[in-house]
C-alpha cells in the first residue's frame, strides 16, 4: 500500500504595515524594511485575489509604540470580509479595549503577543467572551526565549514556561515566530520547530524563515498546521498558492 500523502500545511500571506505601507522587516528591525506595496489594502487584495482565505496583518507601528495603522486595518477587514476572506490582526494589542474594537470592526481574530506574556488572564477573558476561534497568541522568540514589545526586548521567559498556562486558559491556536530568521529567507530550523511542536500540542502556526516549498514540506513532516509567510511569496522563492508538497 502507498502511504497517504500529508495534507498541505496552510500558508497564510502576511501584510506587515509600517508608516501606512506594506513592508517586510529583516529580523524584525523596523529600520531595515523593504516596501512591497505602497498600499496595504492593495497587498491584501493581491493575496485574496490569489485565493487566500485568511490574511495576517501586523501593525508594526503599534507593536513598537511608534504609532498605529488602525484605520487601514479596519478598511482591509471590511473589504475582504465582504468577499468571505478572513483577516487576523496582531501588533500592539495589549488590552481588552483594543481587542474588542478590532473584533467589532470585522477582524476575524486578534493576535495577542506581549500582553499574553504579561497577563494570560486577558487571553482567558477574550476567549470566554468571543470563543477560542477568535483569539490567537503569538510567541516571538530568539531560540526559545520569548521576545516582547515588537521583538525589541527579551522577556527572560522561555516558551516552555508559557505554553502550559496558555493551554490552561483555553487557547487553541499558537503562532510561534523565530525572529532570528524572520524576513531572511534562511529556511526553517527543523530542531526548533520540532521542539515547539512538542511543547504545543494544539493548533500550531509558525513564522520566520519560510523560503521554499521544502520548508512547507518540513512543516507537514513535523505535524505543524501552517505558516505565516511574507518575503518568500512576495519575492517568489515560494510560489503562492501552495497546492502540493
Secondary structure, DSSP 8 states (H G I E B T S, - for coil): ---------EEEEEEEEETTEEEEEETTEEEEEEEEES-HHHHHHHHHHTT-SEEEEEEHHHHHTS---HHHHHHHHHHHHHTT-EEEEESS--SHHHHHHHHHTT-SEEEE-HHHHH-HHHHHHHHHHH-GGGEEEEEEEETTEEEETTTTEEEEEEHHHHHHHHHHTT--EEEEEETTTTTT-----HHHHHHHHHH--SEEEEES---SHHHHHHHHHTT--EEEE-HHHHHTSS-SS----
